[in-house]
Amino acid sequence: MNKENSVSRVNPSQAYRLLNHGPTVLVTSTHGQYRNIMAAAWNMPLDFDPPKVAIVIDKNTYTREPMEASGSFAINVPCRAQAEMVVRVGNCSGRELLGKSPDNKLAAFDIPTFPASEISAPLIEGCVAWLECKIVPEPHIQNTYDLFLAEVVAAQADERVFSEGRWHFEGHDELRTLHHIAGGQFFLAGKSLQAG
């Protein structure tokens, strides 16, 4: 991880705030020697205590295999500076690269990582938030709807844009989160407004 940036732990009870504004995320998973990454737009906070998230991971994705085998995965929240990388990892399958490298897309696209604190999946450098998740087994909804529920066991965020439980992007345009529309088009997180 780039040591110049200040990253602070986020209380898991506030981890929902890292996803509440609906960003596109990068999901990383690992099992044995295999590690992979994929882009996912359908994710959301689900509960506060214990903190839970929901995310759709299609049964045809390679990332799902090590996710299910290990029982954990990481949600990485990328920023504007990573938009091209998000599109690249979202437009190919790690299965296509299988056999070329056990790191698949991480190695193919030279994506730097750092270790998580509570799970084995790697975390992606340069993102603005990270959630370490353990799967809550719900085979029916996983197999029928490709929907995974997970408990957030650790979270952290870049203090330049998230502190005291709030996002604040002013002055850091390259760190604004991405919100996928379709076909490689994104909205960026905009100004915040405090009401009441």
Backbone as CSV, one residue per row, in Angstrom:
resi,resn,N_x,N_y,N_z,CA_x,CA_y,CA_z,C_x,C_y,C_z
1,MET,0.834,-1.172,0.000,0.000,0.000,0.000,0.881,1.238,0.000
2,ASN,0.457,2.286,-0.678,1.199,3.533,-0.721,1.202,4.154,0.665
3,LYS,2.350,4.187,1.297,2.461,4.655,2.680,2.278,6.171,2.804
4,GLU,2.283,6.905,1.685,2.084,8.346,1.746,0.642,8.688,2.113
5,ASN,-0.289,7.804,1.800,-1.693,8.046,2.091,-2.015,7.574,3.492
6,SER,-2.851,8.310,4.166,-3.261,7.944,5.509,-4.525,7.105,5.438
7,VAL,-4.434,5.912,5.958,-5.578,5.018,5.990,-5.897,4.748,7.443
8,SER,-7.181,4.813,7.767,-7.560,4.543,9.145,-8.610,3.445,9.189
9,ARG,-8.600,2.718,10.279,-9.602,1.689,10.495,-10.955,2.364,10.649
10,VAL,-11.968,1.685,10.132,-13.345,2.147,10.263,-14.047,1.119,11.123
11,ASN,-14.744,1.582,12.142,-15.491,0.669,12.990,-16.466,-0.109,12.109
12,PRO,-16.437,-1.448,12.154,-17.344,-2.213,11.312,-18.811,-1.794,11.439
13,SER,-19.204,-1.244,12.589,-20.588,-0.800,12.738,-20.904,0.401,11.842
14,GLN,-19.856,1.066,11.302,-20.061,2.170,10.360,-19.645,1.800,8.941
15,ALA,-19.322,0.531,8.709,-18.875,0.103,7.381,-19.934,0.351,6.316
16,TYR,-21.210,0.332,6.678,-22.275,0.570,5.706,-22.099,1.926,5.028
17,ARG,-21.506,2.889,5.715,-21.327,4.215,5.143,-20.334,4.212,3.983
18,LEU,-19.501,3.200,3.919,-18.547,3.098,2.816,-19.232,2.678,1.515
19,LEU,-20.412,2.036,1.616,-21.139,1.575,0.437,-22.479,2.272,0.228
20,ASN,-22.940,3.022,1.207,-24.289,3.573,1.177,-24.542,4.487,-0.017
21,HIS,-23.511,5.063,-0.601,-23.692,5.966,-1.734,-23.625,5.225,-3.079
22,GLY,-23.587,3.893,-3.048,-23.741,3.073,-4.250,-22.585,3.011,-5.224
23,PRO,-21.340,2.899,-4.762,-20.223,2.857,-5.706,-20.064,1.496,-6.390
24,THR,-19.443,1.530,-7.560,-18.964,0.301,-8.188,-17.799,-0.180,-7.331
25,VAL,-17.680,-1.488,-7.145,-16.615,-2.019,-6.297,-15.797,-3.056,-7.052
26,LEU,-14.647,-3.378,-6.488,-13.813,-4.467,-6.970,-13.855,-5.549,-5.907
27,VAL,-14.196,-6.761,-6.316,-14.260,-7.890,-5.388,-13.007,-8.729,-5.594
28,THR,-12.292,-8.990,-4.514,-11.121,-9.856,-4.585,-11.379,-11.098,-3.745
29,SER,-10.837,-12.209,-4.232,-10.986,-13.468,-3.507,-9.737,-14.306,-3.733
30,THR,-9.533,-15.246,-2.822,-8.389,-16.141,-2.949,-8.713,-17.465,-2.286
31,HIS,-8.122,-18.512,-2.819,-8.187,-19.834,-2.201,-6.985,-20.617,-2.712
32,GLY,-6.193,-21.138,-1.776,-4.963,-21.823,-2.182,-4.057,-20.836,-2.889
33,GLN,-3.566,-21.202,-4.044,-2.661,-20.317,-4.785,-3.393,-19.347,-5.703
34,TYR,-4.717,-19.503,-5.845,-5.453,-18.688,-6.800,-6.041,-17.438,-6.171
35,ARG,-5.785,-16.289,-6.831,-6.341,-15.009,-6.414,-6.996,-14.379,-7.635
36,ASN,-8.067,-13.642,-7.423,-8.706,-13.005,-8.561,-9.409,-11.727,-8.145
37,ILE,-9.837,-10.973,-9.155,-10.511,-9.697,-8.968,-11.589,-9.551,-10.023
38,MET,-12.691,-8.919,-9.657,-13.753,-8.597,-10.614,-14.413,-7.284,-10.205
39,ALA,-15.034,-6.629,-11.169,-15.813,-5.423,-10.886,-17.253,-5.832,-10.613
40,ALA,-17.908,-5.133,-9.678,-19.302,-5.428,-9.348,-20.027,-4.119,-9.036
41,ALA,-21.171,-3.937,-9.665,-21.947,-2.717,-9.432,-23.125,-2.954,-8.503
42,TRP,-23.542,-4.199,-8.321,-24.728,-4.496,-7.514,-24.304,-4.938,-6.124
43,ASN,-24.172,-3.961,-5.244,-23.783,-4.221,-3.862,-24.456,-3.193,-2.977
44,MET,-24.645,-3.561,-1.718,-25.294,-2.619,-0.801,-25.073,-3.014,0.651
45,PRO,-25.138,-2.028,1.556,-25.132,-2.361,2.972,-26.453,-3.032,3.310
46,LEU,-26.423,-3.923,4.309,-27.620,-4.691,4.630,-28.033,-4.569,6.091
47,ASP,-27.066,-4.439,7.000,-27.390,-4.415,8.414,-26.274,-3.709,9.173
48,PHE,-26.598,-3.257,10.395,-25.633,-2.532,11.214,-24.911,-3.416,12.217
49,ASP,-25.639,-4.310,12.887,-25.068,-5.041,14.010,-25.559,-6.482,14.046
50,PRO,-24.759,-7.450,13.622,-23.417,-7.228,13.079,-23.508,-6.611,11.687
51,PRO,-22.478,-5.866,11.284,-22.508,-5.206,9.981,-22.504,-6.238,8.851
52,LYS,-23.445,-6.082,7.925,-23.555,-7.018,6.799,-23.715,-6.260,5.490
53,VAL,-23.303,-6.916,4.412,-23.475,-6.393,3.065,-24.110,-7.474,2.206
54,ALA,-24.673,-7.046,1.084,-25.201,-7.968,0.078,-24.530,-7.613,-1.245
55,ILE,-24.196,-8.643,-2.024,-23.535,-8.406,-3.307,-23.922,-9.523,-4.268
56,VAL,-24.117,-9.172,-5.525,-24.454,-10.157,-6.556,-23.163,-10.585,-7.249
57,ILE,-22.921,-11.899,-7.235,-21.753,-12.483,-7.908,-22.266,-13.629,-8.773
58,ASP,-22.306,-13.416,-10.066,-22.855,-14.399,-11.000,-22.121,-15.731,-10.884
59,LYS,-22.871,-16.810,-11.021,-22.285,-18.150,-10.879,-21.253,-18.462,-11.949
60,ASN,-21.220,-17.703,-13.040,-20.244,-17.949,-14.101,-18.928,-17.215,-13.894
61,THR,-18.831,-16.368,-12.889,-17.581,-15.629,-12.671,-16.552,-16.511,-11.976
62,TYR,-15.300,-16.306,-12.345,-14.234,-17.082,-11.714,-14.029,-16.653,-10.261
63,THR,-14.227,-15.390,-9.971,-14.024,-14.875,-8.609,-14.887,-15.618,-7.602
64,ARG,-16.048,-16.074,-8.035,-16.977,-16.753,-7.130,-16.400,-18.075,-6.603
65,GLU,-15.636,-18.788,-7.421,-15.091,-20.085,-7.003,-14.193,-19.969,-5.766
66,PRO,-13.140,-19.127,-5.795,-12.331,-19.008,-4.579,-13.093,-18.346,-3.422
67,MET,-14.073,-17.515,-3.742,-14.916,-16.903,-2.713,-15.649,-17.974,-1.919
68,GLU,-16.319,-18.857,-2.641,-17.096,-19.911,-1.984,-16.183,-20.910,-1.282
69,ALA,-15.035,-21.204,-1.885,-14.114,-22.173,-1.280,-13.510,-21.647,0.021
70,SER,-13.211,-20.351,0.070,-12.578,-19.776,1.264,-13.593,-19.269,2.281
71,GLY,-14.802,-18.961,1.830,-15.821,-18.402,2.718,-15.635,-16.925,3.005
72,SER,-14.791,-16.262,2.202,-14.558,-14.833,2.436,-14.205,-14.136,1.127
73,PHE,-14.262,-12.812,1.174,-13.879,-11.986,0.026,-13.682,-10.564,0.534
74,ALA,-13.098,-9.736,-0.314,-12.925,-8.326,0.035,-13.668,-7.458,-0.962
75,ILE,-14.227,-6.377,-0.451,-14.821,-5.340,-1.296,-13.868,-4.157,-1.243
76,ASN,-13.374,-3.771,-2.415,-12.463,-2.643,-2.553,-13.224,-1.541,-3.284
77,VAL,-13.209,-0.320,-2.784,-13.944,0.779,-3.413,-12.949,1.616,-4.226
78,PRO,-12.980,1.459,-5.567,-12.029,2.177,-6.409,-12.453,3.631,-6.620
79,CYS,-11.538,4.398,-7.194,-11.778,5.821,-7.408,-11.541,6.191,-8.877
80,ARG,-11.800,7.450,-9.173,-11.682,7.961,-10.541,-10.327,7.612,-11.166
81,ALA,-9.265,7.708,-10.401,-7.926,7.427,-10.922,-7.783,5.981,-11.387
82,GLN,-8.694,5.102,-10.958,-8.627,3.679,-11.302,-9.682,3.258,-12.326
83,ALA,-10.357,4.206,-12.954,-11.469,3.889,-13.858,-11.065,2.933,-14.982
84,GLU,-9.935,3.168,-15.616,-9.511,2.299,-16.723,-9.272,0.874,-16.232
85,MET,-8.649,0.741,-15.082,-8.400,-0.584,-14.521,-9.712,-1.292,-14.193
86,VAL,-10.680,-0.563,-13.653,-11.983,-1.143,-13.327,-12.635,-1.703,-14.589
87,VAL,-12.581,-0.965,-15.686,-13.160,-1.433,-16.950,-12.406,-2.664,-17.446
88,ARG,-11.066,-2.653,-17.370,-10.284,-3.808,-17.837,-10.643,-5.076,-17.062
89,VAL,-10.672,-4.998,-15.735,-10.963,-6.214,-14.967,-12.421,-6.613,-15.091
90,GLY,-13.279,-5.650,-15.425,-14.693,-5.963,-15.603,-15.026,-6.562,-16.953
91,ASN,-14.113,-6.434,-17.916,-14.387,-6.904,-19.268,-13.740,-8.232,-19.627
92,CYS,-13.153,-8.916,-18.654,-12.583,-10.229,-18.942,-12.750,-11.122,-17.724
93,SER,-12.586,-12.400,-17.954,-12.730,-13.374,-16.867,-11.367,-13.904,-16.445
94,GLY,-11.185,-14.086,-15.148,-9.972,-14.711,-14.647,-9.828,-16.129,-15.161
95,ARG,-10.942,-16.747,-15.509,-10.909,-18.105,-16.040,-10.166,-18.143,-17.375
96,GLU,-10.274,-17.065,-18.165,-9.563,-16.980,-19.449,-8.052,-16.997,-19.240
97,LEU,-7.617,-16.493,-18.101,-6.188,-16.397,-17.814,-5.679,-17.554,-16.978
98,LEU,-6.583,-18.454,-16.590,-6.221,-19.582,-15.733,-5.120,-20.409,-16.394
99,GLY,-4.121,-20.765,-15.629,-2.997,-21.523,-16.169,-1.831,-20.626,-16.529
100,LYS,-2.110,-19.374,-16.845,-1.035,-18.436,-17.157,-0.417,-17.894,-15.878
101,SER,-1.226,-17.759,-14.853,-0.755,-17.266,-13.559,-1.813,-17.566,-12.514
102,PRO,-1.427,-18.004,-11.331,-2.435,-18.222,-10.294,-3.058,-16.912,-9.798
103,ASP,-2.414,-15.777,-10.116,-2.971,-14.479,-9.734,-3.936,-13.943,-10.779
104,ASN,-4.058,-14.623,-11.907,-4.994,-14.257,-12.959,-4.975,-12.775,-13.289
105,LYS,-6.098,-12.082,-13.134,-6.179,-10.681,-13.550,-5.269,-9.775,-12.729
106,LEU,-5.052,-10.099,-11.473,-4.167,-9.267,-10.656,-2.774,-9.206,-11.273
107,ALA,-2.262,-10.350,-11.716,-0.934,-10.390,-12.338,-0.982,-9.857,-13.772
108,ALA,-2.004,-10.251,-14.518,-2.093,-9.851,-15.922,-2.132,-8.331,-16.082
109,PHE,-2.809,-7.651,-15.161,-2.922,-6.203,-15.242,-2.004,-5.480,-14.261
110,ASP,-1.105,-6.230,-13.633,-0.108,-5.669,-12.720,-0.759,-4.769,-11.666
111,ILE,-1.758,-5.333,-10.976,-2.507,-4.591,-9.964,-1.849,-4.812,-8.605
112,PRO,-1.353,-3.753,-7.984,-0.698,-3.909,-6.685,-1.710,-4.170,-5.563
113,THR,-1.319,-5.023,-4.640,-2.191,-5.394,-3.524,-1.439,-5.288,-2.206
114,PHE,-2.195,-5.382,-1.124,-1.606,-5.492,0.207,-2.484,-6.437,1.013
115,PRO,-1.961,-7.023,2.092,-2.717,-8.026,2.831,-3.863,-7.436,3.646
116,ALA,-4.938,-8.200,3.713,-6.058,-7.862,4.593,-5.673,-8.248,6.017
117,SER,-6.426,-7.761,6.990,-6.093,-8.061,8.383,-6.831,-9.283,8.927
118,GLU,-8.028,-9.596,8.384,-8.853,-10.667,8.945,-9.169,-11.804,7.988
119,ILE,-8.913,-11.615,6.698,-9.226,-12.637,5.690,-8.011,-12.824,4.792
120,SER,-8.082,-13.818,3.907,-6.930,-14.089,3.042,-6.972,-13.343,1.714
121,ALA,-8.120,-12.845,1.293,-8.203,-12.126,0.013,-7.346,-10.864,0.059
122,PRO,-6.681,-10.537,-1.051,-5.851,-9.329,-1.073,-6.709,-8.072,-1.181
123,LEU,-6.152,-6.961,-0.730,-6.788,-5.663,-0.884,-6.050,-4.894,-1.968
124,ILE,-6.762,-4.056,-2.713,-6.206,-3.365,-3.874,-5.682,-1.988,-3.477
125,GLU,-4.415,-1.748,-3.773,-3.809,-0.447,-3.501,-4.493,0.626,-4.335
126,GLY,-4.546,1.839,-3.782,-5.092,2.977,-4.516,-6.579,3.169,-4.378
127,CYS,-7.280,2.191,-3.804,-8.712,2.355,-3.580,-8.914,3.333,-2.427
128,VAL,-10.170,3.718,-2.184,-10.438,4.667,-1.109,-11.124,4.026,0.093
129,ALA,-11.535,2.756,-0.039,-12.110,2.026,1.090,-11.985,0.533,0.834
130,TRP,-11.960,-0.226,1.937,-11.811,-1.672,1.873,-12.674,-2.311,2.953
131,LEU,-13.444,-3.330,2.584,-14.262,-4.066,3.534,-13.875,-5.531,3.448
132,GLU,-13.499,-6.113,4.557,-13.151,-7.533,4.617,-14.401,-8.285,5.060
133,CYS,-14.816,-9.258,4.256,-16.118,-9.885,4.450,-16.029,-11.399,4.584
134,LYS,-16.826,-11.941,5.507,-16.982,-13.392,5.645,-18.410,-13.749,5.239
135,ILE,-18.522,-14.720,4.357,-19.822,-15.100,3.797,-20.728,-15.687,4.871
136,VAL,-21.973,-15.228,4.873,-23.030,-15.816,5.689,-23.694,-16.853,4.787
137,PRO,-23.497,-18.154,5.051,-23.995,-19.170,4.128,-25.524,-19.146,3.992
138,GLU,-25.963,-18.906,2.785,-27.381,-18.944,2.422,-27.466,-19.606,1.050
139,PRO,-27.267,-20.933,0.987,-27.169,-21.615,-0.306,-28.337,-21.347,-1.262
140,HIS,-29.546,-21.255,-0.732,-30.702,-21.052,-1.620,-30.591,-19.731,-2.377
141,ILE,-30.340,-18.632,-1.667,-30.285,-17.356,-2.385,-29.010,-17.223,-3.216
142,GLN,-27.917,-17.862,-2.780,-26.686,-17.841,-3.566,-26.904,-18.567,-4.897
143,ASN,-27.506,-19.740,-4.850,-27.688,-20.539,-6.061,-28.833,-20.047,-6.934
144,THR,-29.878,-19.525,-6.324,-31.046,-19.086,-7.085,-30.878,-17.674,-7.632
145,TYR,-30.349,-16.770,-6.827,-30.288,-15.356,-7.215,-28.873,-14.807,-7.368
146,ASP,-27.846,-15.641,-7.145,-26.447,-15.189,-7.192,-26.176,-14.097,-6.156
147,LEU,-26.960,-14.065,-5.100,-26.846,-13.041,-4.072,-26.099,-13.590,-2.856
148,PHE,-25.062,-12.882,-2.452,-24.270,-13.279,-1.292,-24.471,-12.278,-0.171
149,LEU,-24.672,-12.799,1.024,-24.706,-11.987,2.231,-23.393,-12.230,2.951
150,ALA,-22.856,-11.190,3.541,-21.580,-11.340,4.233,-21.505,-10.391,5.416
151,GLU,-20.801,-10.830,6.436,-20.546,-9.974,7.587,-19.229,-9.249,7.358
152,VAL,-19.218,-7.959,7.621,-17.995,-7.160,7.515,-17.215,-7.348,8.812
153,VAL,-16.028,-7.940,8.706,-15.221,-8.224,9.896,-14.111,-7.196,10.121
154,ALA,-13.831,-6.384,9.099,-12.853,-5.295,9.224,-13.098,-4.324,8.085
155,ALA,-12.806,-3.065,8.318,-12.971,-2.044,7.279,-11.958,-0.933,7.511
156,GLN,-11.579,-0.287,6.428,-10.681,0.859,6.519,-10.938,1.782,5.337
157,ALA,-10.490,3.015,5.466,-10.731,4.002,4.412,-9.601,5.013,4.369
158,ASP,-9.467,5.652,3.215,-8.481,6.702,3.008,-8.982,7.959,3.724
159,GLU,-8.229,8.427,4.699,-8.644,9.576,5.510,-8.782,10.866,4.717
160,ARG,-8.160,10.937,3.549,-8.287,12.154,2.742,-9.722,12.370,2.280
161,VAL,-10.491,11.258,2.133,-11.859,11.389,1.621,-12.921,10.755,2.508
162,PHE,-12.511,10.063,3.577,-13.490,9.490,4.506,-12.925,9.575,5.921
163,SER,-13.606,10.342,6.764,-13.208,10.423,8.167,-14.421,10.815,9.001
164,GLU,-14.366,10.469,10.266,-15.463,10.730,11.196,-16.798,10.232,10.643
165,GLY,-16.740,9.084,9.942,-17.949,8.454,9.424,-18.572,9.126,8.219
166,ARG,-17.835,9.998,7.526,-18.388,10.747,6.394,-17.416,10.781,5.216
167,TRP,-18.016,10.737,3.992,-17.252,10.976,2.772,-17.096,12.484,2.602
168,HIS,-15.945,12.937,2.110,-15.706,14.351,1.807,-14.664,14.410,0.691
169,PHE,-15.122,14.564,-0.545,-14.251,14.485,-1.717,-13.681,15.833,-2.163
170,GLU,-14.147,16.923,-1.601,-13.706,18.242,-2.044,-12.182,18.327,-2.018
171,GLY,-11.624,18.780,-3.150,-10.174,18.916,-3.252,-9.454,17.633,-3.636
172,HIS,-10.208,16.556,-3.843,-9.609,15.259,-4.198,-10.393,14.612,-5.340
173,ASP,-10.468,15.307,-6.474,-11.282,14.813,-7.592,-10.866,13.432,-8.080
174,GLU,-9.569,13.112,-8.071,-9.111,11.807,-8.543,-9.530,10.672,-7.608
175,LEU,-9.948,11.021,-6.383,-10.349,10.008,-5.401,-11.864,9.838,-5.312
176,ARG,-12.618,10.524,-6.150,-14.078,10.364,-6.144,-14.437,8.948,-6.570
177,THR,-15.449,8.393,-5.926,-15.853,7.019,-6.234,-16.600,6.947,-7.560
178,LEU,-16.566,5.743,-8.160,-17.183,5.491,-9.462,-18.556,4.853,-9.290
179,HIS,-19.498,5.256,-10.150,-20.853,4.714,-10.104,-21.225,4.325,-11.535
180,HIS,-21.217,3.018,-11.819,-21.368,2.513,-13.176,-22.782,2.680,-13.698
181,ILE,-22.879,3.174,-14.923,-24.172,3.310,-15.602,-24.330,2.149,-16.567
182,ALA,-23.478,2.068,-17.585,-23.468,0.971,-18.557,-22.362,1.252,-19.562
183,GLY,-21.862,0.186,-20.187,-20.910,0.323,-21.284,-19.668,1.132,-20.962
184,GLY,-19.148,1.012,-19.751,-17.936,1.732,-19.386,-18.165,3.187,-19.005
185,GLN,-19.429,3.608,-18.878,-19.727,4.979,-18.460,-20.019,5.003,-16.965
186,PHE,-19.450,5.999,-16.292,-19.601,6.138,-14.851,-20.042,7.553,-14.496
187,PHE,-20.749,7.677,-13.404,-20.913,8.954,-12.726,-19.865,8.970,-11.626
188,LEU,-19.459,10.156,-11.199,-18.543,10.286,-10.074,-19.315,10.820,-8.883
189,ALA,-18.898,10.440,-7.688,-19.512,11.001,-6.499,-19.362,12.510,-6.536
190,GLY,-20.431,13.223,-6.222,-20.412,14.670,-6.300,-20.358,15.334,-4.955
191,LYS,-20.909,16.525,-4.887,-20.903,17.297,-3.655,-21.874,16.693,-2.651
192,SER,-21.563,16.854,-1.400,-22.487,16.395,-0.361,-23.276,17.602,0.163
193,LEU,-24.400,17.309,0.777,-25.276,18.336,1.314,-25.732,17.899,2.684
194,GLN,-25.536,18.743,3.668,-25.997,18.446,5.023,-27.352,19.132,5.215
195,ALA,-28.375,18.340,5.496,-29.709,18.892,5.721,-30.133,18.587,7.145
196,GLY,-30.941,19.468,7.688,-31.508,19.242,9.023,-30.532,19.428,10.061
